[in-house]
Amino acid sequence: MNTPAVTALDLQLHGDRGPVFGPVDLEIAAGTLTLVQGPQGAGRTSLLLTLAGRMVPDPTSDLVVLGHRLPTQRALAQREVALAGFTGIDELDDSVTVGDHVRERLAWLSPWYRRAPRADQPVVDAVLAPVFGELPLPGAQTVVWHLDEVDALLLRIALAMAQRPRLLVVDDVDQVHDRARRRIVWDRLDALAGTGVTVVASCADPDEAVGTRWTVLPVATPTL
């Protein structure tokens, strides 16, 4: 029997103003796509950051991510969990090129003694292709401001995947506002899950997963 990528029992978080999310019980199988669905203010982002080891849940919570018990082993989990789509965490700089973003990401992930490769088109293609699939790849010299919503989010996901994580956490897929275009992002996340990466992504629309085999985890607005 395969070990789940994530297991949680009575997972919840309280802040100074009361409950943020939970309690939530969940089990996420490895190599699957799971949707965390809930309205704005329901604690979706905080839940994802908790699963990623970036926020600490209440002491009564029981959370294991990729075999690491959180929060005591959060540093180990953070090495294997990548983030994309989070406001204030992995936002793109609209004024620089795609190649600049790729080079900066590779430099961040490289040992201090190793010089990051020049982000020419072949290097950019190698980073982006696993996420973009058959979609046209942005040029290395394309300024981020010129990317549409789909390409911008897929670029953020590709930069996260450069870490080669076992778990990818994507916030607010609704930032691609058109539903038909958003489906492209979901399909690419599903394809990543098909490679063995566990993917957890959040959305507001409860109908996003209709007709799919994806797991939907509803997150209700906490009661004060």
C-alpha positions as CSV (number, residue, x, y, z in Angstrom):
1,M,0.0,0.0,0.0
2,N,1.4,3.4,-1.0
3,T,2.1,5.9,1.8
4,P,-0.1,9.0,1.4
5,A,1.7,12.2,0.5
6,V,-0.2,14.2,3.2
7,T,-2.3,13.1,6.2
8,A,-3.9,15.4,8.6
9,L,-6.2,14.9,11.6
10,D,-8.0,17.8,13.3
11,L,-5.8,20.2,11.3
12,Q,-6.7,23.8,12.2
13,L,-5.3,27.2,12.8
14,H,-6.4,30.0,15.0
15,G,-5.1,33.6,14.9
16,D,-5.5,36.7,17.0
17,R,-8.9,37.3,15.5
18,G,-10.2,33.8,15.8
19,P,-10.3,30.7,13.6
20,V,-8.4,30.8,10.2
21,F,-9.4,27.4,8.9
22,G,-10.4,24.0,10.1
23,P,-10.7,21.6,11.7
24,V,-9.8,19.5,8.6
25,D,-9.2,15.8,8.3
26,L,-7.6,14.8,5.0
27,E,-5.5,12.2,3.2
28,I,-3.9,13.0,-0.1
29,A,-2.5,10.2,-2.2
30,A,0.9,10.6,-3.8
31,G,0.9,11.6,-7.5
32,T,-2.6,13.0,-7.5
33,L,-4.2,16.4,-8.1
34,T,-6.3,17.8,-5.2
35,L,-8.4,20.9,-5.3
36,V,-8.9,23.0,-2.1
37,Q,-12.1,24.8,-2.8
38,G,-13.6,27.6,-0.8
39,P,-14.7,31.2,-1.0
40,Q,-12.5,34.2,-0.4
41,G,-11.7,34.4,3.3
42,A,-12.2,30.7,4.0
43,G,-8.5,30.1,4.8
44,R,-7.5,28.4,1.6
45,T,-4.2,30.1,1.4
46,S,-3.3,29.5,5.0
47,L,-4.2,25.9,4.7
48,L,-2.0,25.5,1.7
49,L,0.9,27.3,3.4
50,T,0.4,25.0,6.4
51,L,0.6,21.9,4.2
52,A,3.8,23.4,2.7
53,G,5.4,23.8,6.1
54,R,5.3,27.6,5.9
55,M,2.7,28.2,8.6
56,V,2.4,26.4,12.0
57,P,-1.0,24.9,12.8
58,D,-2.6,24.7,16.3
59,P,-0.7,22.4,18.7
60,T,-3.7,19.9,18.7
61,S,-3.3,19.3,15.0
62,D,-1.7,16.1,13.6
63,L,0.0,16.7,10.2
64,V,2.4,14.5,8.2
65,V,3.7,15.8,4.9
66,L,5.9,13.5,2.7
67,G,6.8,11.5,5.8
68,H,7.7,14.5,7.8
69,R,5.8,15.4,10.9
70,L,5.0,19.1,11.1
71,P,5.8,21.5,12.5
72,T,8.8,19.7,14.2
73,Q,10.2,18.6,10.8
74,R,9.1,21.5,8.8
75,A,12.6,22.3,7.5
76,L,12.8,18.9,5.9
77,A,9.3,19.2,4.3
78,Q,10.1,22.7,2.9
79,R,12.9,21.2,0.9
80,E,10.5,19.0,-0.9
81,V,7.5,21.3,-1.3
82,A,7.3,24.1,-3.9
83,L,5.0,27.1,-4.0
84,A,3.4,28.8,-6.9
85,G,0.7,31.5,-7.3
86,F,1.0,33.0,-3.8
87,T,0.6,36.7,-3.4
88,G,3.7,38.2,-1.8
89,I,5.8,35.0,-2.2
90,D,6.4,34.1,-5.8
91,E,5.0,37.1,-7.7
92,L,6.6,37.9,-11.0
93,D,8.3,41.3,-11.8
94,D,6.4,42.6,-14.8
95,S,9.3,44.7,-15.9
96,V,11.9,41.9,-16.5
97,T,12.1,39.1,-19.0
98,V,11.2,35.5,-18.7
99,G,14.9,34.6,-19.0
100,D,15.7,36.9,-16.1
101,H,13.2,35.1,-13.9
102,V,14.6,31.7,-15.0
103,R,18.2,32.7,-14.3
104,E,17.3,34.2,-10.9
105,R,15.5,31.0,-9.9
106,L,18.3,28.7,-11.1
107,A,20.8,30.9,-9.2
108,W,18.7,30.6,-6.0
109,L,18.6,26.8,-6.3
110,S,22.3,26.4,-7.2
111,P,25.1,25.9,-4.7
112,W,26.9,29.1,-3.9
113,Y,30.0,27.9,-5.7
114,R,28.2,27.1,-8.9
115,R,27.5,29.9,-11.3
116,A,23.9,29.9,-12.7
117,P,23.7,29.2,-16.4
118,R,22.9,32.0,-18.8
119,A,19.2,31.9,-19.4
120,D,19.2,31.7,-23.1
121,Q,16.3,30.1,-25.0
122,P,17.5,26.5,-24.7
123,V,17.8,26.9,-20.9
124,V,14.4,28.6,-20.6
125,D,12.8,25.9,-22.8
126,A,14.3,23.2,-20.5
127,V,12.8,24.8,-17.4
128,L,9.4,25.6,-19.0
129,A,8.7,22.6,-21.2
130,P,7.7,20.1,-18.4
131,V,5.0,22.5,-17.3
132,F,3.9,24.0,-20.6
133,G,3.7,20.7,-22.4
134,E,2.5,21.2,-26.0
135,L,1.7,24.8,-25.4
136,P,3.9,27.5,-27.1
137,L,6.8,28.4,-24.9
138,P,7.4,32.1,-24.1
139,G,10.6,33.6,-25.5
140,A,13.5,34.2,-23.1
141,Q,13.5,37.9,-24.1
142,T,9.7,38.3,-23.6
143,V,8.9,40.8,-20.9
144,V,6.6,39.4,-18.3
145,W,4.2,42.2,-18.7
146,H,3.4,40.9,-22.2
147,L,2.4,37.4,-20.9
148,D,-1.3,36.5,-20.7
149,E,-2.8,35.1,-17.4
150,V,-2.3,31.5,-18.4
151,D,1.4,31.9,-19.4
152,A,2.2,34.0,-16.4
153,L,0.8,31.4,-14.0
154,L,2.4,28.5,-15.8
155,L,5.7,30.4,-15.6
156,R,5.3,30.7,-11.9
157,I,4.6,26.9,-11.7
158,A,7.6,26.1,-13.9
159,L,9.8,28.2,-11.6
160,A,8.5,26.3,-8.7
161,M,9.0,23.0,-10.4
162,A,12.7,23.8,-11.0
163,Q,13.1,22.9,-7.4
164,R,12.1,19.3,-8.4
165,P,9.6,19.0,-5.5
166,R,7.6,16.0,-4.5
167,L,4.7,18.2,-3.6
168,L,3.6,21.3,-5.5
169,V,1.2,23.7,-3.9
170,V,-0.6,26.3,-6.1
171,D,-2.7,29.1,-4.8
172,D,-5.6,30.8,-6.4
173,V,-5.9,29.2,-9.9
174,D,-8.9,31.7,-10.2
175,Q,-6.3,34.4,-11.0
176,V,-6.8,33.1,-14.5
177,H,-10.2,34.7,-14.8
178,D,-11.6,33.0,-18.0
179,R,-12.9,29.6,-17.1
180,A,-12.0,28.1,-20.5
181,R,-8.5,29.4,-20.2
182,R,-8.3,28.3,-16.6
183,R,-9.0,24.8,-17.8
184,I,-5.6,24.8,-19.5
185,V,-3.9,25.4,-16.2
186,W,-5.9,22.5,-14.6
187,D,-5.0,20.2,-17.4
188,R,-1.3,21.1,-17.0
189,L,-1.4,20.5,-13.3
190,D,-3.1,17.2,-13.9
191,A,-0.3,16.3,-16.3
192,L,2.3,17.1,-13.6
193,A,0.5,14.9,-11.2
194,G,0.7,12.1,-13.8
195,T,4.5,12.3,-13.6
196,G,4.3,11.4,-9.9
197,V,4.3,14.9,-8.3
198,T,1.6,15.4,-5.8
199,V,-0.3,18.7,-6.6
200,V,-2.6,20.6,-4.3
201,A,-4.2,23.7,-5.8
202,S,-6.9,26.1,-4.5
203,C,-9.9,27.7,-6.3
204,A,-13.2,29.4,-5.4
205,D,-15.5,27.8,-8.0
206,P,-17.1,24.6,-6.6
207,D,-17.7,23.4,-10.2
208,E,-14.1,23.4,-11.3
209,A,-13.7,19.6,-11.0
210,V,-17.0,18.6,-12.4
211,G,-16.5,15.6,-14.8
212,T,-12.9,15.0,-13.6
213,R,-11.3,12.4,-11.4
214,W,-9.7,15.0,-9.2
215,T,-10.2,15.1,-5.5
216,V,-12.0,18.2,-4.1
217,L,-11.4,19.3,-0.5
218,P,-14.1,21.9,0.5
219,V,-13.0,24.5,3.0
220,A,-15.8,26.2,4.7
221,T,-15.6,29.7,6.1
222,P,-14.6,29.3,9.8
223,T,-17.3,30.1,12.4
224,L,-16.2,32.8,14.8
